[in-house]
Amino acid sequence: MGQNALCGRKNGSGRSAGNVRYAQEQNKRMRDSMKKKRGDFGYIRAKKRNSLIKTGIMALLGIIVFIIGLLLNHMSNQNLFTVIAVLFVLPGAKSLVAFIVLFPYQTTSKELYEKACGKLAEGMTLYSDMVITSSEKVMHLELLAVGNGQVIGLAGRKNQDLSYLRKYLRDGVLNWGTDYKVKVVEGEKNFLADISGVKRLEVNQEEEEKVKSYLTSLIV
């Protein structure tokens, strides 16, 4: 999972040491941005770039195969090469859809991410760059903190239907973890205050991992 890619997988009692490690690893991870996983800081930027590159490569290969088929079959498109060309186009089309969905959204600012890393309570895991979809809406969370029986999100875009977003997340989370509290807030200050004030709580680790897996699976 792409958990806390830049501020340590989990924040514990050595918060300051974890932040130092985060700073030391940041440049290396940014250079390796093409390999960002869901929930990692920088995921949206990397996903858009990768999707666009994949779309271009698949389209180019499809065109080349199609043209070869025409040349080998006296300019007739009724041949096996046409089928192969279509098979190249399909994954490219999927990547293009992902790019279109993500296009309006930007990676969470580095400054905000660093602040959240510093404020994250013990036992919490931080996710970033979350664009999630339901059958009705596309929703954006700048950051999401999970742990100690809580899921706390920072809404990305203004004018989102927060009540819908909360309910959507809550209904899904409760399928995997019992008694989890789900909260989505607007405003950096509110989010930072909430994640720093969470108290350490013993939870079922297997349940928590399932909740985290579910949440990251929602990301486009």
LINKASUL-V635403 format. One record per residue. N is the residue number from 1. RES is the residue in one letter. PHI is phi in whole degrees, -180 to 180 (none if undefined). Layout:
n:N res:RES phi:PHI
n:N res:RES phi:PHI
This chain:
n:1 res:M phi:none
n:2 res:G phi:-89
n:3 res:Q phi:-97
n:4 res:N phi:45
n:5 res:A phi:-57
n:6 res:L phi:-113
n:7 res:C phi:-120
n:8 res:G phi:85
n:9 res:R phi:-59
n:10 res:K phi:-136
n:11 res:N phi:-91
n:12 res:G phi:-124
n:13 res:S phi:-69
n:14 res:G phi:-89
n:15 res:R phi:-59
n:16 res:S phi:-64
n:17 res:A phi:-62
n:18 res:G phi:-64
n:19 res:N phi:-68
n:20 res:V phi:-66
n:21 res:R phi:-62
n:22 res:Y phi:-58
n:23 res:A phi:-64
n:24 res:Q phi:-68
n:25 res:E phi:-88
n:26 res:Q phi:-59
n:27 res:N phi:-60
n:28 res:K phi:-63
n:29 res:R phi:-71
n:30 res:M phi:-66
n:31 res:R phi:-68
n:32 res:D phi:-101
n:33 res:S phi:-65
n:34 res:M phi:-67
n:35 res:K phi:-106
n:36 res:K phi:-60
n:37 res:K phi:-105
n:38 res:R phi:-57
n:39 res:G phi:94
n:40 res:D phi:-75
n:41 res:F phi:-64
n:42 res:G phi:92
n:43 res:Y phi:-63
n:44 res:I phi:-60
n:45 res:R phi:-60
n:46 res:A phi:-68
n:47 res:K phi:-65
n:48 res:K phi:-64
n:49 res:R phi:-64
n:50 res:N phi:-64
n:51 res:S phi:-65
n:52 res:L phi:-67
n:53 res:I phi:-64
n:54 res:K phi:-63
n:55 res:T phi:-60
n:56 res:G phi:-64
n:57 res:I phi:-66
n:58 res:M phi:-64
n:59 res:A phi:-65
n:60 res:L phi:-63
n:61 res:L phi:-63
n:62 res:G phi:-61
n:63 res:I phi:-65
n:64 res:I phi:-62
n:65 res:V phi:-64
n:66 res:F phi:-62
n:67 res:I phi:-66
n:68 res:I phi:-60
n:69 res:G phi:-61
n:70 res:L phi:-64
n:71 res:L phi:-66
n:72 res:L phi:-84
n:73 res:N phi:-127
n:74 res:H phi:55
n:75 res:M phi:66
n:76 res:S phi:-97
n:77 res:N phi:-90
n:78 res:Q phi:-90
n:79 res:N phi:-155
n:80 res:L phi:-64
n:81 res:F phi:-63
n:82 res:T phi:-64
n:83 res:V phi:-64
n:84 res:I phi:-63
n:85 res:A phi:-62
n:86 res:V phi:-63
n:87 res:L phi:-65
n:88 res:F phi:-72
n:89 res:V phi:-70
n:90 res:L phi:-58
n:91 res:P phi:-65
n:92 res:G phi:-65
n:93 res:A phi:-65
n:94 res:K phi:-62
n:95 res:S phi:-65
n:96 res:L phi:-65
n:97 res:V phi:-62
n:98 res:A phi:-61
n:99 res:F phi:-63
n:100 res:I phi:-64
n:101 res:V phi:-64
n:102 res:L phi:-83
n:103 res:F phi:-52
n:104 res:P phi:-73
n:105 res:Y phi:-109
n:106 res:Q phi:-121
n:107 res:T phi:-60
n:108 res:T phi:-54
n:109 res:S phi:-63
n:110 res:K phi:-61
n:111 res:E phi:-62
n:112 res:L phi:-64
n:113 res:Y phi:-63
n:114 res:E phi:-64
n:115 res:K phi:-61
n:116 res:A phi:-64
n:117 res:C phi:-61
n:118 res:G phi:-72
n:119 res:K phi:-95
n:120 res:L phi:-61
n:121 res:A phi:-71
n:122 res:E phi:-59
n:123 res:G phi:87
n:124 res:M phi:-100
n:125 res:T phi:-119
n:126 res:L phi:-109
n:127 res:Y phi:-118
n:128 res:S phi:-137
n:129 res:D phi:57
n:130 res:M phi:-102
n:131 res:V phi:-109
n:132 res:I phi:-122
n:133 res:T phi:-127
n:134 res:S phi:-121
n:135 res:S phi:-70
n:136 res:E phi:-116
n:137 res:K phi:-141
n:138 res:V phi:-108
n:139 res:M phi:-125
n:140 res:H phi:-131
n:141 res:L phi:-118
n:142 res:E phi:-65
n:143 res:L phi:-143
n:144 res:L phi:-146
n:145 res:A phi:-108
n:146 res:V phi:-130
n:147 res:G phi:150
n:148 res:N phi:57
n:149 res:G phi:75
n:150 res:Q phi:-133
n:151 res:V phi:-128
n:152 res:I phi:-123
n:153 res:G phi:-116
n:154 res:L phi:-108
n:155 res:A phi:-61
n:156 res:G phi:-82
n:157 res:R phi:-79
n:158 res:K phi:-73
n:159 res:N phi:66
n:160 res:Q phi:-77
n:161 res:D phi:-81
n:162 res:L phi:-65
n:163 res:S phi:-64
n:164 res:Y phi:-67
n:165 res:L phi:-62
n:166 res:R phi:-60
n:167 res:K phi:-63
n:168 res:Y phi:-61
n:169 res:L phi:-68
n:170 res:R phi:-61
n:171 res:D phi:-61
n:172 res:G phi:-71
n:173 res:V phi:-61
n:174 res:L phi:-69
n:175 res:N phi:-75
n:176 res:W phi:-118
n:177 res:G phi:-140
n:178 res:T phi:-86
n:179 res:D phi:62
n:180 res:Y phi:-81
n:181 res:K phi:-95
n:182 res:V phi:-115
n:183 res:K phi:-138
n:184 res:V phi:-125
n:185 res:V phi:-121
n:186 res:E phi:-108
n:187 res:G phi:97
n:188 res:E phi:-59
n:189 res:K phi:-62
n:190 res:N phi:-62
n:191 res:F phi:-65
n:192 res:L phi:-64
n:193 res:A phi:-66
n:194 res:D phi:-67
n:195 res:I phi:-74
n:196 res:S phi:-82
n:197 res:G phi:-94
n:198 res:V phi:-72
n:199 res:K phi:-90
n:200 res:R phi:-61
n:201 res:L phi:-141
n:202 res:E phi:-73
n:203 res:V phi:-129
n:204 res:N phi:-72
n:205 res:Q phi:-64
n:206 res:E phi:-65
n:207 res:E phi:-62
n:208 res:E phi:-62
n:209 res:E phi:-65
n:210 res:K phi:-67
n:211 res:V phi:-62
n:212 res:K phi:-64
n:213 res:S phi:-63
n:214 res:Y phi:-62
n:215 res:L phi:-64
n:216 res:T phi:-71
n:217 res:S phi:-68
n:218 res:L phi:-76
n:219 res:I phi:-72
n:220 res:V phi:-65
